Amino acid sequence: MSFEEYLKNKKINFEAFQSDAPTKYEEMKIIFVQIHPESFTAQKKFLLNNLRRKYPLIDS
């Protein structure tokens, strides 16, 4: 699973996140590829919730 797919599953608009906060996006992507997605979720749960509110994925 790619980082972009993961963010889509978490209902986060990765394109908006990447363009608005490229440094934070890259930092999180580097961590994501190094650990299991479930571990990433456990470690970043509160951050992911904030990102979901800031960059909601709108289904068309």
C-alpha positions in Angstrom: 0.0 0.0 0.0 1.3 3.4 -0.9 1.2 6.4 1.3 -1.3 8.1 -1.0 -3.6 5.0 -0.8 -3.3 5.0 2.9 -4.3 8.6 3.2 -7.3 8.0 0.8 -8.4 5.1 3.1 -8.2 7.5 6.1 -10.3 10.0 4.1 -7.5 12.6 3.8 -7.0 14.5 0.6 -3.4 13.8 0.0 -3.1 16.3 -2.9 -4.2 19.2 -0.7 -2.0 18.0 2.1 1.0 17.7 -0.1 0.6 21.1 -1.7 -0.2 22.9 1.6 2.5 21.2 3.8 5.1 19.5 1.6 7.7 19.2 4.3 5.3 17.5 6.8 3.9 15.3 4.0 7.4 14.1 3.1 8.3 13.5 6.8 5.3 11.4 7.3 5.8 9.5 4.0 9.3 8.5 5.0 8.1 7.2 8.3 5.2 5.4 6.7 7.4 3.4 4.3 9.6 2.2 7.2 6.9 0.8 9.4 3.6 -1.2 9.2 0.5 0.9 8.4 -1.2 -0.2 11.7 1.8 0.9 13.6 1.8 4.2 11.7 -1.9 4.7 12.6 -1.2 4.0 16.3 1.7 6.4 16.4 0.0 9.2 14.4 -3.6 8.8 15.4 -4.2 12.3 16.7 -2.2 13.9 13.8 -4.3 11.9 11.3 -7.5 13.1 12.9 -6.3 16.7 12.6 -5.3 16.1 8.9 -8.7 14.6 8.2 -10.4 17.7 9.4 -8.1 20.1 7.6 -7.9 18.2 4.3 -11.1 16.2 4.0 -11.5 13.8 1.0 -14.6 14.8 -0.9 -16.0 11.8 -2.8 -17.5 12.7 -6.1 
